[in-house]
């Protein structure tokens, strides 16, 4: 009968033992590739789990944000990644995104376009279709609510003024900031973006609900109508 000999952790190549490294040194000691290697469990006959993870990351510019955009089918294009491993990676990244949404609520006050942009990162980062959100504020610019108005296609979404101002009146909001994302990464406002902003600003003036800004959100930055003097 064959017997298995125990092998000391110190005898293993470090790249082959990310689990043990986590237990010995803590999770913060692991690289992104090592953490992904724990998720996928094993590599192929010729490539370790860590090397496979490094290869996958290299194909997304070593960006976890870009990795989060990949679907199960996208991940399955990598040799050594089957459906189960792909599902595990997608699930782990989605849990990370949801964790941001569930962090203890704090009363945010917005005094700049940068603050508005950062508040919306958990909601719009990695989105592959256009979303239109409104941040409703009280008289002191504290956030009352962040409301998704519509979710559209790759290049457009519908923002119904009736719905936007219905929420504003129900929440007794004094002002609002419009936010929508461009999945393409373009920071240039379209003619439709400009026309909608002007229309909502006019309606807001009539209802005493100021439209303070309109942000075009991308993962790498934003365009502010207010900062550019367009509102």
Backbone bond lengths (Angstrom), bond angles and torsions (degrees), N, CA, C in turn:
res aa  C-N    CA-C-N  psi(-1)  N-CA   C-N-CA  omega(-1)  CA-C   N-CA-C  phi
1 X - - - 1.473 - - 1.529 109.02 -
2 X 1.314 115.69 133.87 1.459 119.42 178.59 1.518 109.54 -74.11
3 X 1.294 116.59 145.39 1.464 121.03 175.50 1.507 108.51 -121.65
4 X 1.336 115.73 149.88 1.454 120.98 179.89 1.509 109.45 -98.00
5 X 1.324 116.86 131.73 1.446 121.07 176.60 1.521 108.80 -93.00
6 X 1.314 115.47 136.86 1.462 119.10 177.99 1.518 108.79 -72.90
7 X 1.300 115.73 138.28 1.462 121.41 -179.57 1.527 108.25 -113.72
8 X 1.328 115.54 128.26 1.455 119.04 179.57 1.523 110.28 -66.76
9 X 1.320 115.43 144.16 1.466 120.21 178.99 1.513 110.36 -56.68
10 X 1.337 117.07 -37.61 1.464 120.68 -177.45 1.514 112.64 -64.79
11 X 1.360 117.03 -17.14 1.462 120.20 -179.87 1.522 111.92 -85.44
12 X 1.317 117.05 -13.36 1.458 120.66 -178.55 1.521 110.39 -87.99
13 X 1.319 116.34 147.97 1.459 120.42 173.81 1.521 108.11 -62.91
14 X 1.325 116.77 137.70 1.468 120.13 -175.03 1.516 111.84 -57.62
15 X 1.362 117.00 -37.23 1.457 118.94 -177.37 1.524 112.04 -68.32
16 X 1.337 117.56 -16.36 1.452 120.89 -179.77 1.520 112.90 -93.53
17 X 1.321 117.80 2.70 1.458 118.87 -176.07 1.534 112.67 -137.53
18 X 1.318 117.86 54.43 1.473 119.38 179.14 1.523 113.11 -63.28
19 X 1.335 118.36 -31.28 1.465 119.84 178.32 1.521 110.57 -62.82
20 X 1.346 115.07 -46.59 1.451 119.34 -179.67 1.527 111.22 -64.91
21 X 1.322 115.80 -36.80 1.470 120.16 177.97 1.520 110.51 -62.56
22 X 1.328 116.05 -40.33 1.471 119.78 178.25 1.522 110.72 -62.92
23 X 1.331 116.36 -43.36 1.458 120.33 -179.04 1.524 112.20 -66.34
24 X 1.333 115.85 -36.93 1.460 119.88 -176.33 1.527 113.22 -83.26
25 X 1.337 116.70 -38.01 1.460 120.00 -172.42 1.527 114.46 -113.68
26 X 1.340 116.84 -11.68 1.454 119.76 -178.37 1.516 112.22 96.24
27 X 1.317 116.08 158.67 1.465 121.46 -173.90 1.528 113.71 -63.76
28 X 1.332 116.91 -31.71 1.469 119.53 -177.21 1.526 112.49 -69.41
29 X 1.334 117.20 -15.51 1.465 120.55 -179.09 1.525 112.28 -79.63
30 X 1.319 117.24 -13.07 1.463 120.77 -176.20 1.521 111.53 -88.68
31 X 1.318 115.59 145.07 1.462 121.29 174.03 1.526 108.92 -77.40
32 X 1.324 115.83 168.73 1.466 119.76 176.71 1.520 110.59 -58.55
33 X 1.338 116.05 -41.93 1.464 120.13 -178.96 1.531 111.05 -63.00
34 X 1.324 116.86 -39.54 1.466 120.32 -179.73 1.523 111.25 -67.23
35 X 1.328 117.02 -38.12 1.468 120.08 178.02 1.527 110.57 -66.08
36 X 1.323 116.76 -41.75 1.466 120.31 177.57 1.523 110.11 -65.22
37 X 1.335 116.46 -36.97 1.464 120.55 178.84 1.523 111.39 -60.85
38 X 1.325 116.71 -36.22 1.467 119.93 176.58 1.524 109.84 -64.49
39 X 1.324 116.29 -37.94 1.464 120.15 -179.96 1.523 111.53 -65.22
40 X 1.332 116.93 -43.89 1.468 118.85 -174.83 1.525 112.45 -84.34
41 X 1.344 116.62 -19.53 1.461 119.75 171.47 1.510 115.53 82.86
42 X 1.326 117.87 -45.67 1.465 120.44 -177.05 1.512 110.04 -151.16
43 X 1.331 114.11 157.76 1.453 119.56 177.87 1.519 110.50 -99.74
44 X 1.316 116.52 -131.89 1.466 121.78 176.41 1.527 108.13 -119.93
45 X 1.307 116.95 -177.84 1.462 120.42 -179.66 1.524 111.51 -61.71
46 X 1.305 116.35 -31.08 1.464 120.16 -175.91 1.525 114.41 -104.82
47 X 1.345 117.80 -12.48 1.465 121.06 -175.70 1.523 109.94 -132.04
48 X 1.314 116.80 131.61 1.462 120.50 178.14 1.528 110.24 -71.45
49 X 1.323 115.68 164.90 1.464 120.68 179.24 1.522 110.71 -61.26
50 X 1.347 116.44 -37.61 1.463 119.89 179.97 1.526 110.88 -68.01
51 X 1.333 116.58 -43.74 1.471 119.59 179.25 1.531 111.14 -64.87
52 X 1.328 116.21 -38.22 1.462 119.85 177.28 1.526 109.91 -63.44
53 X 1.327 115.95 -41.76 1.464 120.38 178.78 1.523 111.10 -64.70
54 X 1.338 116.53 -39.80 1.467 119.98 177.64 1.528 110.69 -63.09
55 X 1.327 116.33 -39.04 1.464 120.66 179.68 1.532 110.40 -64.29
56 X 1.327 115.76 -44.98 1.470 119.59 179.09 1.526 110.30 -60.64
57 X 1.332 116.54 -45.31 1.465 119.98 -179.95 1.527 111.21 -63.15
58 X 1.324 116.77 -36.55 1.471 119.42 -179.89 1.522 111.45 -63.17
59 X 1.328 116.52 -28.89 1.461 121.41 -179.31 1.527 112.57 -78.38
60 X 1.335 116.60 -12.03 1.474 120.65 176.99 1.530 109.55 -119.12
61 X 1.344 115.07 30.52 1.469 121.33 177.18 1.524 113.07 58.58
62 X 1.339 115.26 30.63 1.467 121.15 -179.86 1.532 111.81 55.75
63 X 1.311 115.47 33.11 1.468 121.58 -178.17 1.520 110.56 -111.88
64 X 1.317 117.05 119.64 1.462 120.27 176.26 1.523 110.94 -66.49
65 X 1.328 116.04 -29.98 1.465 119.72 177.36 1.529 110.48 -63.04
66 X 1.351 116.39 -43.16 1.468 119.47 178.30 1.526 110.48 -70.13
67 X 1.317 117.05 -35.28 1.467 120.44 177.67 1.522 109.95 -61.97
68 X 1.324 116.18 -38.45 1.462 120.65 -178.74 1.526 112.28 -65.96
69 X 1.322 116.97 -18.56 1.459 120.55 179.16 1.530 112.32 -79.96
70 X 1.333 116.99 -17.55 1.462 120.19 -176.49 1.523 110.77 -74.80
71 X 1.312 115.61 140.22 1.459 121.63 176.88 1.520 109.73 -87.25
72 X 1.330 115.90 174.11 1.462 120.98 176.07 1.526 109.94 -57.58
73 X 1.323 116.65 -43.87 1.472 120.33 -179.38 1.522 111.30 -65.69
74 X 1.329 116.98 -37.13 1.466 119.68 177.62 1.526 110.49 -60.97
75 X 1.323 116.21 -45.27 1.464 120.69 -177.55 1.525 111.82 -67.10
76 X 1.319 115.79 -30.60 1.460 119.38 -179.46 1.535 112.81 -70.01
77 X 1.328 116.62 -8.81 1.459 119.84 177.55 1.525 111.22 -73.69
78 X 1.336 116.57 -16.59 1.460 120.38 178.83 1.529 109.00 -84.70
79 X 1.330 116.11 129.10 1.452 120.72 178.54 1.522 109.58 -61.86
80 X 1.332 116.11 127.58 1.451 121.02 -178.52 1.516 113.21 102.01
81 X 1.340 116.26 -8.65 1.470 120.67 178.26 1.524 109.17 -110.32
82 X 1.325 115.80 104.38 1.455 120.77 176.31 1.515 110.44 -90.39
83 X 1.304 115.78 -174.17 1.468 120.21 -177.44 1.523 112.07 -59.99
84 X 1.337 117.46 -44.42 1.468 121.10 -176.93 1.533 111.15 -62.13
85 X 1.333 116.75 -44.24 1.463 119.81 -179.94 1.525 110.92 -67.71
86 X 1.323 116.07 -38.97 1.467 120.01 179.09 1.521 110.85 -63.91
87 X 1.313 116.56 -42.79 1.471 121.16 178.32 1.521 109.98 -62.05
88 X 1.323 117.24 -39.89 1.458 121.17 179.96 1.528 111.30 -62.39
89 X 1.334 116.77 -44.22 1.464 120.71 179.56 1.524 110.83 -64.28
90 X 1.323 116.52 -47.76 1.470 120.72 -179.55 1.524 110.63 -60.80
91 X 1.331 116.67 -41.66 1.462 121.15 -179.01 1.525 111.34 -64.80
92 X 1.336 116.54 -42.44 1.464 120.41 -178.96 1.528 111.09 -63.75
93 X 1.332 117.22 -42.94 1.458 120.49 179.51 1.519 111.68 -67.82
94 X 1.329 116.85 -34.88 1.469 120.15 176.97 1.517 111.06 -67.65
95 X 1.332 117.28 -38.25 1.470 120.64 176.38 1.528 110.24 -61.39
96 X 1.332 116.10 -40.38 1.458 119.67 177.83 1.516 111.94 -61.67
97 X 1.329 116.03 -40.83 1.472 119.76 178.44 1.525 111.13 -65.50
98 X 1.337 116.51 -42.75 1.464 119.93 -178.96 1.523 111.76 -67.74
99 X 1.333 116.34 -31.83 1.460 119.44 178.98 1.524 110.11 -59.68
100 X 1.343 115.95 -39.70 1.461 119.37 178.80 1.531 110.86 -60.51
101 X 1.333 115.34 -37.83 1.466 119.64 -178.42 1.519 111.96 -70.35
102 X 1.329 117.38 -25.24 1.457 121.13 -174.84 1.523 113.57 -101.22
103 X 1.327 117.01 7.09 1.451 119.01 176.62 1.531 108.81 -62.69
104 X 1.348 116.81 149.49 1.466 120.61 -176.21 1.527 112.28 -46.61
105 X 1.318 114.50 127.93 1.457 119.46 -177.61 1.524 111.03 -67.02
106 X 1.302 115.24 137.52 1.454 119.72 174.30 1.518 107.63 -130.97
107 X 1.293 115.29 155.48 1.446 120.07 -177.74 1.523 108.18 -83.42
108 X 1.326 115.16 104.56 1.462 120.31 -177.33 1.519 111.15 -83.68
109 X 1.313 114.97 142.04 1.464 121.40 173.54 1.515 107.68 -119.00
110 X 1.301 116.18 128.49 1.466 120.95 -176.77 1.519 109.64 -105.43
111 X 1.333 114.57 121.50 1.465 119.69 178.69 1.527 111.53 -124.00
112 X 1.344 116.80 1.99 1.461 119.36 179.95 1.527 109.50 -155.83
113 X 1.320 115.09 163.36 1.465 119.93 177.99 1.530 110.83 -65.27
114 X 1.325 117.38 -33.39 1.469 121.30 179.17 1.520 111.02 -62.15
115 X 1.324 116.55 -42.10 1.467 120.18 178.64 1.522 111.03 -64.90
116 X 1.328 116.62 -39.82 1.465 120.42 178.00 1.522 110.49 -63.48
117 X 1.316 116.03 -41.80 1.475 120.66 179.34 1.520 110.76 -60.94
118 X 1.329 117.10 -47.80 1.468 120.46 -176.95 1.531 111.81 -66.81
119 X 1.309 117.48 -32.15 1.459 120.70 177.84 1.535 110.51 -64.65
120 X 1.332 116.62 -31.42 1.461 120.09 -175.73 1.528 114.11 -91.44
121 X 1.324 118.22 -6.46 1.471 120.54 -179.16 1.535 113.02 -54.62
122 X 1.351 119.61 -46.62 1.475 118.37 -179.32 1.523 114.13 -62.50
123 X 1.321 117.07 -21.18 1.463 120.97 -175.78 1.540 112.69 -95.32
124 X 1.318 116.98 -27.71 1.460 119.36 -172.27 1.524 114.95 -117.36
125 X 1.313 117.96 -14.18 1.462 119.79 179.59 1.524 110.74 -62.93
126 X 1.313 115.99 136.70 1.464 124.00 177.36 1.532 113.74 72.07
127 X 1.325 118.60 5.65 1.467 120.12 178.43 1.528 109.46 -70.17
128 X 1.325 116.43 136.37 1.468 120.12 -177.79 1.530 112.04 -104.38
129 X 1.343 117.45 -1.94 1.461 121.35 172.78 1.522 108.22 -126.94
130 X 1.313 115.99 161.04 1.460 119.81 -179.00 1.528 111.05 -72.52
131 X 1.323 114.84 137.53 1.465 122.92 174.50 1.521 108.23 -125.69
132 X 1.319 116.57 143.40 1.466 119.97 176.49 1.522 108.01 -117.95
133 X 1.333 115.41 120.15 1.459 122.42 -179.18 1.526 109.40 -118.88
134 X 1.328 114.64 158.09 1.467 120.35 171.03 1.524 108.02 -131.23
135 X 1.325 115.80 132.19 1.461 121.79 173.17 1.521 106.92 -98.49
136 X 1.329 116.73 116.75 1.457 121.48 -179.65 1.529 109.57 -95.62
137 X 1.340 115.65 135.20 1.458 121.45 -173.93 1.528 111.55 -124.89
138 X 1.351 115.84 154.21 1.462 119.63 173.49 1.532 109.10 -90.27
139 X 1.309 117.24 -171.73 1.466 120.32 -174.23 1.525 113.07 -65.37
140 X 1.320 116.54 -24.41 1.464 120.72 179.88 1.531 112.83 -96.78
141 X 1.331 115.38 13.51 1.477 122.28 178.67 1.522 114.09 67.56
142 X 1.337 116.92 23.68 1.459 120.16 171.35 1.523 108.71 -85.44
143 X 1.311 115.76 142.37 1.460 120.95 -177.08 1.529 110.18 -71.22
144 X 1.329 115.38 124.61 1.468 120.97 173.69 1.523 108.81 -87.65
145 X 1.336 115.27 -46.02 1.459 119.35 -177.61 1.524 110.33 -163.06
146 X 1.307 115.74 147.29 1.471 122.15 170.58 1.522 106.22 -107.62
147 X 1.319 117.62 117.66 1.455 121.75 -170.79 1.529 112.09 -120.73
148 X 1.344 115.87 125.42 1.462 120.73 172.55 1.525 108.12 -76.08
149 X 1.311 116.71 122.92 1.460 121.85 -178.97 1.518 111.13 -92.91
150 X 1.327 116.66 -43.35 1.464 119.88 -179.69 1.520 110.47 -159.80
151 X 1.325 114.03 158.25 1.470 121.94 178.90 1.513 105.66 -130.21
152 X 1.329 116.64 124.97 1.456 118.55 -171.99 1.501 114.58 -121.35
153 X 1.346 115.11 -142.47 1.450 120.66 -176.50 1.512 111.73 -97.75
154 X 1.322 116.06 -158.90 1.461 120.89 -177.63 1.526 111.66 -70.82
155 X 1.337 116.96 -29.09 1.460 119.05 -172.97 1.517 114.92 -122.35
156 X 1.339 118.33 -3.20 1.458 118.27 -176.44 1.518 111.12 -160.41
157 X 1.312 114.97 157.28 1.457 121.73 172.31 1.514 107.51 -146.68
158 X 1.312 117.41 160.08 1.461 121.68 -176.47 1.529 109.10 -99.21
159 X 1.329 116.09 128.24 1.457 121.39 176.73 1.521 108.02 -117.76
160 X 1.323 116.88 99.35 1.458 122.51 -176.49 1.527 109.59 -82.05
161 X 1.332 118.60 116.13 1.472 121.10 -179.65 1.529 113.04 -56.27
162 X 1.329 117.00 -33.81 1.472 119.34 -179.33 1.524 110.84 -62.59
163 X 1.333 116.13 -41.56 1.467 120.33 179.58 1.528 110.34 -69.62
164 X 1.324 116.08 -42.37 1.465 120.77 -178.81 1.526 111.14 -59.08
165 X 1.330 116.53 -46.63 1.461 119.07 -176.51 1.526 112.29 -83.42
166 X 1.315 118.19 -18.52 1.459 120.75 172.45 1.530 109.06 -62.53
167 X 1.356 116.40 -47.30 1.466 119.92 177.08 1.530 110.94 -62.30
168 X 1.325 116.36 -41.21 1.468 120.21 -178.13 1.520 111.28 -59.54
169 X 1.326 116.54 -43.53 1.463 120.77 -178.76 1.532 110.89 -71.22
170 X 1.338 116.72 -39.71 1.472 119.77 178.92 1.527 111.71 -64.32
171 X 1.318 115.75 -35.87 1.465 120.68 -177.89 1.526 112.39 -87.44
172 X 1.324 116.63 -4.66 1.468 121.65 -176.76 1.532 110.12 57.55
173 X 1.314 116.10 40.27 1.460 120.94 -178.22 1.525 110.64 -74.21
174 X 1.330 114.95 145.31 1.456 120.65 176.68 1.519 112.09 -93.16
175 X 1.329 115.03 -25.35 1.461 119.34 -178.97 1.522 109.71 -156.58
176 X 1.317 115.42 173.84 1.467 119.98 -179.57 1.513 110.28 -151.93
177 X 1.321 114.39 157.35 1.455 122.18 173.15 1.525 107.16 -123.73
178 X 1.323 116.67 125.11 1.457 121.90 179.14 1.522 108.71 -86.64
179 X 1.323 116.64 140.20 1.463 120.36 179.04 1.532 109.43 -141.91
180 X 1.305 116.51 126.92 1.463 118.67 169.96 1.524 108.85 -141.42
181 X 1.311 116.14 152.38 1.460 121.18 -175.39 1.521 111.92 -100.63
182 X 1.315 115.34 153.64 1.461 123.07 171.87 1.525 107.23 -114.10
183 X 1.328 118.83 100.49 1.471 120.81 179.39 1.527 113.17 -57.39
184 X 1.325 116.51 -24.30 1.465 120.84 180.00 1.524 112.10 -69.09
185 X 1.337 116.34 -19.32 1.457 120.62 -177.36 1.517 113.31 91.77
186 X 1.335 117.32 -4.17 1.464 120.68 179.95 1.525 110.94 -71.82
187 X 1.330 115.80 135.19 1.467 120.74 178.41 1.531 112.03 -98.02
188 X 1.310 116.95 2.67 1.461 119.96 -177.43 1.528 110.97 -85.23
189 X 1.330 117.62 127.03 1.470 119.83 176.53 1.524 110.66 -70.82
190 X 1.319 115.84 140.60 1.460 119.97 177.17 1.525 109.12 -83.44
191 X 1.328 116.25 170.10 1.469 119.78 176.13 1.515 110.65 -61.35
192 X 1.351 115.80 -35.20 1.463 119.73 177.84 1.524 111.07 -66.13
193 X 1.339 116.48 -38.66 1.464 120.46 177.65 1.526 110.89 -61.24
194 X 1.316 115.31 -44.08 1.468 120.13 -178.79 1.522 110.87 -66.90
195 X 1.331 116.53 -43.68 1.472 120.67 -178.92 1.528 110.74 -64.26
196 X 1.345 116.60 -42.49 1.459 120.27 179.72 1.528 110.78 -63.98
197 X 1.317 116.70 -41.77 1.464 120.82 179.63 1.520 110.46 -60.40
198 X 1.324 116.62 -46.41 1.471 120.84 179.82 1.526 110.94 -62.19
199 X 1.331 115.81 -40.83 1.465 119.73 -178.32 1.529 111.13 -65.95
200 X 1.344 116.47 -45.24 1.462 120.18 -178.82 1.531 111.34 -68.45
201 X 1.328 116.52 -34.70 1.462 119.71 177.19 1.535 110.59 -62.49
202 X 1.349 116.64 -41.72 1.466 121.35 -179.86 1.523 110.91 -66.00
203 X 1.337 117.00 -44.32 1.466 120.54 178.12 1.522 109.67 -61.86
204 X 1.320 116.45 -42.10 1.458 120.71 -179.93 1.517 112.84 -61.02
205 X 1.322 116.11 -38.35 1.467 120.05 178.23 1.521 110.91 -62.84
206 X 1.329 116.33 -38.00 1.466 120.47 -179.93 1.523 112.63 -71.72
207 X 1.338 116.64 -27.07 1.464 121.18 -178.29 1.529 112.71 -102.21
208 X 1.324 116.71 3.00 1.466 122.35 -178.78 1.526 111.56 62.55
209 X 1.313 115.88 38.58 1.470 121.98 174.30 1.533 106.37 -126.90
210 X 1.308 116.10 104.50 1.457 120.39 -173.36 1.533 112.44 -73.19
211 X 1.323 116.39 136.55 1.463 121.42 170.66 1.528 105.85 -93.70
212 X 1.333 116.30 103.40 1.463 121.01 -173.28 1.522 113.47 -78.05
213 X 1.321 116.27 -32.92 1.460 119.07 -175.22 1.516 109.58 -164.82
214 X 1.299 114.89 163.93 1.464 122.62 172.18 1.521 106.17 -136.27
215 X 1.320 116.56 117.13 1.455 121.43 -179.48 1.519 110.77 -101.89
216 X 1.330 115.66 134.94 1.463 121.39 167.09 1.522 106.02 -98.76
217 X 1.305 115.55 116.48 1.474 122.57 -171.89 1.518 110.54 -98.26
218 X 1.336 116.36 133.07 1.466 121.79 166.76 1.527 106.93 -134.11
219 X 1.313 116.61 164.92 1.465 120.06 -178.83 1.526 112.31 -65.04
220 X 1.324 116.86 -21.64 1.460 120.00 -176.52 1.524 114.18 -104.55
221 X 1.327 117.34 -2.39 1.457 119.54 -179.61 1.521 111.18 163.67
222 X 1.331 116.03 -167.35 1.465 119.05 -176.10 1.525 110.89 -150.65
223 X 1.334 114.23 163.17 1.461 122.42 172.49 1.519 107.38 -116.70
224 X 1.318 117.19 130.09 1.463 122.07 179.66 1.520 109.85 -111.97
225 X 1.329 116.48 121.12 1.460 120.81 176.31 1.528 110.46 -61.18
226 X 1.337 116.42 -39.27 1.471 120.18 -178.37 1.523 110.49 -66.99
227 X 1.322 117.83 -45.89 1.463 120.84 -179.10 1.512 111.67 -62.46
228 X 1.335 116.72 -31.32 1.454 121.28 -177.31 1.525 112.48 -92.32
229 X 1.352 116.21 5.75 1.473 120.19 178.14 1.507 114.09 69.50
230 X 1.333 117.04 28.63 1.456 120.82 -177.76 1.528 112.39 -106.38
231 X 1.318 118.00 14.83 1.462 120.10 178.63 1.521 110.24 -142.40
